[in-house]
Amino acid sequence: MSVRQLWEGCDAAVWARKMDGRTKLLILFLVAVLAIVVDNPRTLFLLFTATLLLHLSARTSVYKWQVLSILLLLGLWGSMFSQALFFAQTPRTPLFVLIEPTMPVLGQITGGLYVYREGVIYGAVQGLRSATMLTLGLFVCWTSDPRQLLKALMAWRLSPQIAFMLVTAIRFLSVLAAEAGEVIIALRLRSDTRVGRKSIIRHLPYIAKPLLARCLRRSQTLALSVVSRGFFIATTRKEELWHTKEKFVCCLLIIFTIGITFSKIVYLLSEQGLYFGNLRIVYDWTKLYL
């Protein structure tokens, strides 16, 4: 699989590629709301698992799973490690000490460096939020044609300029990766170095200028193409049919998200003294699962 194919959705399942762009973007937005509202680690893990199941059902390739795994591990590890070291809330329980307060120089500067149990848990919860959105975002990118997302944004009466810039940013990922690969190959051939990770690391400092030049030439060509086709001055566009099944699923997910948000809001209000006896079941359910 080429570098460009790694970031495109040409090998996804048929149902994932044919899904309307409006459905994908709406699900992405609603899941983002759920990831913000939910605080329970188990519920967040179930939400994260659901996004992974979408990749399984879309038959995401092994190479893309490897990329996804690396990004998820880096994000989760960074969140947990940073919060474990710099967790400032109380109470906090030290698991072990990295730098003793009595250590010369470093101990006096930092006042001691500890790994806190509460920080690890808090970092894991925050990491699950970012991991959920990363997984679902890559699902949308890997299963969608840029024109599909562009039509979805235009159907929602978004400005053509803004819609085009958003879709171009997504499309630019695969193009940038392919251009970087070609530049590295050219640099390796000029220097007569062997294929390997060491050669890639060796040439990384020198890819900025040729990569920037390629991107500028490509942007000029793209700008001329867009202007010549009159994309920004078109007033009437034919909207594609939004299938009833997808609309029904989106409506159910909207109602579910509104219900979850309402439960969280009334629970937070009850903690501030605004308590309603009729909503006791809602309070208990929210405390257990949200």
C-alpha positions as CSV (number, residue, x, y, z in Angstrom):
1,M,0.0,0.0,0.0
2,S,1.4,3.4,-1.0
3,V,1.6,6.4,1.3
4,R,-1.2,8.1,-0.4
5,Q,-3.5,5.1,-0.3
6,L,-2.8,4.9,3.4
7,W,-4.7,8.1,4.0
8,E,-7.5,7.6,1.5
9,G,-10.7,5.6,1.8
10,C,-10.5,3.7,-1.5
11,D,-10.4,0.3,0.3
12,A,-13.3,0.8,2.8
13,A,-16.4,-1.3,2.8
14,V,-19.2,-0.4,0.3
15,W,-21.7,0.7,3.0
16,A,-19.1,3.0,4.6
17,R,-18.2,4.7,1.3
18,K,-21.8,5.1,0.2
19,M,-23.0,6.6,3.5
20,D,-24.1,10.2,3.1
21,G,-21.5,12.9,4.1
22,R,-24.2,14.6,6.2
23,T,-24.7,11.5,8.2
24,K,-21.0,11.1,8.9
25,L,-20.5,14.7,9.9
26,L,-23.6,14.7,12.1
27,I,-22.5,11.6,13.9
28,L,-19.0,13.0,14.4
29,F,-20.5,16.2,16.0
30,L,-22.9,14.2,18.2
31,V,-20.2,11.9,19.4
32,A,-18.1,14.9,20.2
33,V,-20.9,16.2,22.4
34,L,-21.2,12.8,24.2
35,A,-17.4,12.7,24.7
36,I,-17.6,16.1,26.5
37,V,-20.7,15.3,28.6
38,V,-19.8,11.8,29.8
39,D,-17.3,11.6,32.7
40,N,-17.7,7.9,33.7
41,P,-14.7,5.9,32.5
42,R,-16.6,2.8,31.7
43,T,-19.2,4.7,29.6
44,L,-16.3,6.5,27.8
45,F,-14.6,3.2,27.1
46,L,-17.9,1.8,25.6
47,L,-18.1,4.9,23.4
48,F,-14.5,4.4,22.3
49,T,-15.2,0.7,21.7
50,A,-18.1,1.6,19.5
51,T,-15.8,3.7,17.3
52,L,-13.4,0.8,17.0
53,L,-16.3,-1.5,15.9
54,L,-17.0,1.0,13.1
55,H,-13.5,0.4,11.8
56,L,-14.0,-3.3,12.0
57,S,-17.3,-3.2,10.1
58,A,-15.8,-0.9,7.5
59,R,-12.9,-3.4,7.0
60,T,-10.1,-1.0,7.7
61,S,-6.9,-2.4,6.3
62,V,-4.1,-3.7,8.5
63,Y,-1.7,-0.8,7.6
64,K,-4.3,1.7,8.7
65,W,-4.9,-0.2,11.9
66,Q,-1.2,0.1,12.6
67,V,-1.3,3.9,12.1
68,L,-4.4,4.2,14.3
69,S,-2.8,2.1,17.0
70,I,0.4,4.2,17.1
71,L,-1.6,7.5,17.2
72,L,-3.9,6.1,20.0
73,L,-1.0,4.8,22.1
74,L,0.9,8.1,21.8
75,G,-2.1,10.1,22.7
76,L,-3.2,7.9,25.7
77,W,0.4,7.6,26.9
78,G,1.0,11.3,26.7
79,S,-2.2,12.2,28.5
80,M,-1.7,9.7,31.3
81,F,2.0,10.4,31.8
82,S,1.6,14.2,31.8
83,Q,-1.4,14.1,34.2
84,A,0.4,11.6,36.5
85,L,3.3,13.9,37.0
86,F,1.6,17.3,37.1
87,F,-1.8,16.5,38.7
88,A,-2.5,19.5,40.9
89,Q,-5.9,18.6,42.4
90,T,-6.5,17.1,45.8
91,P,-6.6,14.4,47.1
92,R,-3.7,12.8,45.3
93,T,-1.9,9.6,46.2
94,P,1.8,9.2,45.2
95,L,2.5,5.8,43.6
96,F,6.3,6.2,43.5
97,V,8.9,9.0,43.5
98,L,10.9,10.0,40.4
99,I,12.9,12.8,42.0
100,E,13.3,13.0,45.8
101,P,12.8,16.4,47.3
102,T,16.2,16.0,49.1
103,M,18.1,15.4,45.8
104,P,20.6,18.1,45.1
105,V,19.7,20.8,42.5
106,L,16.8,18.9,40.8
107,G,15.0,18.2,44.1
108,Q,15.4,21.8,45.2
109,I,14.1,23.2,41.9
110,T,11.1,20.8,41.5
111,G,10.3,20.2,45.1
112,G,10.2,16.5,44.3
113,L,8.6,14.7,41.3
114,Y,5.9,12.1,42.0
115,V,3.6,9.9,40.0
116,Y,0.1,10.3,41.3
117,R,-2.6,7.6,41.1
118,E,-5.4,10.1,40.6
119,G,-3.4,11.8,37.8
120,V,-3.1,8.5,35.9
121,I,-6.9,7.9,36.2
122,Y,-7.7,11.5,35.2
123,G,-5.3,11.3,32.2
124,A,-6.8,8.0,31.1
125,V,-10.3,9.6,31.1
126,Q,-9.1,12.6,29.1
127,G,-7.1,10.3,26.8
128,L,-10.3,8.3,26.1
129,R,-12.1,11.4,25.0
130,S,-9.3,12.3,22.5
131,A,-8.9,8.7,21.4
132,T,-12.7,8.4,20.7
133,M,-12.6,11.6,18.5
134,L,-9.4,10.5,16.8
135,T,-10.8,7.1,15.9
136,L,-14.1,8.5,14.6
137,G,-12.4,11.3,12.7
138,L,-10.1,8.9,11.0
139,F,-13.1,6.7,10.2
140,V,-14.7,9.6,8.4
141,C,-11.5,10.5,6.5
142,W,-10.8,6.9,5.5
143,T,-14.3,6.2,4.3
144,S,-15.2,9.4,2.6
145,D,-14.5,11.0,-0.7
146,P,-13.6,14.7,-0.4
147,R,-16.4,15.5,-2.9
148,Q,-18.9,13.7,-0.6
149,L,-18.0,15.9,2.4
150,L,-18.0,19.0,0.2
151,K,-21.6,18.2,-1.0
152,A,-22.6,17.7,2.6
153,L,-21.3,21.0,3.8
154,M,-22.8,22.8,0.8
155,A,-26.2,21.1,1.5
156,W,-26.1,22.8,4.9
157,R,-25.8,26.2,3.2
158,L,-22.2,26.6,4.4
159,S,-20.2,29.2,2.6
160,P,-18.5,27.7,-0.5
161,Q,-15.2,29.2,0.5
162,I,-15.2,27.8,4.0
163,A,-16.5,24.4,2.8
164,F,-13.8,24.2,0.2
165,M,-11.1,25.1,2.6
166,L,-12.3,22.4,5.2
167,V,-12.4,19.7,2.6
168,T,-9.1,20.7,1.1
169,A,-7.5,20.5,4.5
170,I,-8.6,16.9,4.8
171,R,-7.6,16.0,1.3
172,F,-4.2,17.6,1.9
173,L,-3.2,14.9,4.4
174,S,-2.9,12.2,1.8
175,V,-1.3,14.6,-0.8
176,L,1.3,15.9,1.8
177,A,2.2,12.3,2.8
178,A,2.7,11.3,-0.8
179,E,4.7,14.4,-1.6
180,A,6.9,13.8,1.5
181,G,7.6,10.2,0.4
182,E,8.6,11.3,-3.1
183,V,10.9,14.0,-1.7
184,I,12.6,11.5,0.6
185,I,13.1,9.1,-2.3
186,A,14.6,11.8,-4.4
187,L,17.0,12.8,-1.6
188,R,18.0,9.2,-1.0
189,L,18.7,8.6,-4.7
190,R,20.8,11.8,-4.9
191,S,22.9,10.8,-1.9
192,D,23.1,7.1,-2.9
193,T,22.0,5.9,0.5
194,R,20.3,2.5,1.2
195,V,16.7,2.1,2.0
196,G,15.9,2.1,5.8
197,R,14.8,4.1,8.7
198,K,18.2,5.6,9.2
199,S,18.2,7.1,5.7
200,I,14.7,8.6,6.3
201,I,15.8,10.1,9.6
202,R,18.9,11.4,8.0
203,H,17.0,13.3,5.2
204,L,14.2,14.6,7.4
205,P,15.9,18.0,8.0
206,Y,16.2,18.6,4.2
207,I,12.6,17.9,3.1
208,A,11.1,21.2,4.2
209,K,12.1,23.4,1.3
210,P,11.3,21.0,-1.6
211,L,8.0,20.0,0.1
212,L,7.0,23.6,0.5
213,A,7.8,24.3,-3.2
214,R,5.7,21.4,-4.3
215,C,2.8,22.5,-2.1
216,L,2.9,26.0,-3.5
217,R,2.9,24.7,-7.1
218,R,0.0,22.4,-6.3
219,S,-2.0,25.2,-4.6
220,Q,-1.5,27.5,-7.6
221,T,-2.8,24.7,-9.9
222,L,-5.8,24.1,-7.6
223,A,-6.7,27.8,-7.3
224,L,-6.7,28.1,-11.1
225,S,-8.8,25.0,-11.5
226,V,-11.4,26.2,-8.9
227,V,-11.7,29.7,-10.4
228,S,-12.0,28.4,-14.0
229,R,-14.8,26.1,-13.0
230,G,-16.7,29.0,-11.3
231,F,-17.1,27.1,-8.0
232,F,-17.4,30.1,-5.8
233,I,-19.9,32.0,-8.0
234,A,-22.4,29.1,-8.5
235,T,-25.7,29.9,-6.9
236,T,-27.9,26.9,-7.6
237,R,-26.7,23.4,-6.9
238,K,-28.6,20.2,-7.0
239,E,-28.8,18.5,-3.6
240,E,-28.5,14.8,-3.4
241,L,-31.2,12.7,-1.7
242,W,-30.6,12.0,2.0
243,H,-31.8,8.4,2.5
244,T,-34.6,7.9,5.0
245,K,-32.8,5.2,6.9
246,E,-29.8,7.5,7.6
247,K,-32.1,10.3,8.6
248,F,-33.9,8.0,11.0
249,V,-30.6,6.9,12.6
250,C,-29.5,10.5,12.9
251,C,-32.8,11.5,14.5
252,L,-32.4,8.7,17.1
253,L,-28.9,9.7,17.8
254,I,-29.9,13.4,18.2
255,I,-32.7,12.5,20.6
256,F,-30.3,10.2,22.6
257,T,-27.6,13.0,22.8
258,I,-30.2,15.6,23.9
259,G,-31.4,13.2,26.6
260,I,-27.9,12.5,27.9
261,T,-27.1,16.2,27.9
262,F,-30.4,17.0,29.7
263,S,-29.6,14.4,32.4
264,K,-26.1,15.8,32.9
265,I,-27.4,19.3,33.2
266,V,-30.1,18.6,35.7
267,Y,-27.7,16.5,37.8
268,L,-25.2,19.3,37.9
269,L,-28.0,21.7,38.9
270,S,-29.0,19.3,41.7
271,E,-25.5,19.6,43.1
272,Q,-25.9,23.3,43.2
273,G,-29.1,23.1,45.2
274,L,-31.7,23.1,42.4
275,Y,-33.2,19.6,43.2
276,F,-36.5,18.1,41.8
277,G,-37.9,15.1,43.5
278,N,-39.6,13.8,40.4
279,L,-36.2,13.5,38.7
280,R,-34.6,11.2,41.3
281,I,-34.3,8.3,38.9
282,V,-32.6,10.6,36.4
283,Y,-30.1,11.7,39.1
284,D,-29.3,8.1,40.1
285,W,-28.9,7.0,36.5
286,T,-26.6,9.9,35.7
287,K,-24.5,9.3,38.8
288,L,-24.0,5.7,37.8
289,Y,-23.4,5.9,34.1
290,L,-22.5,9.5,33.2
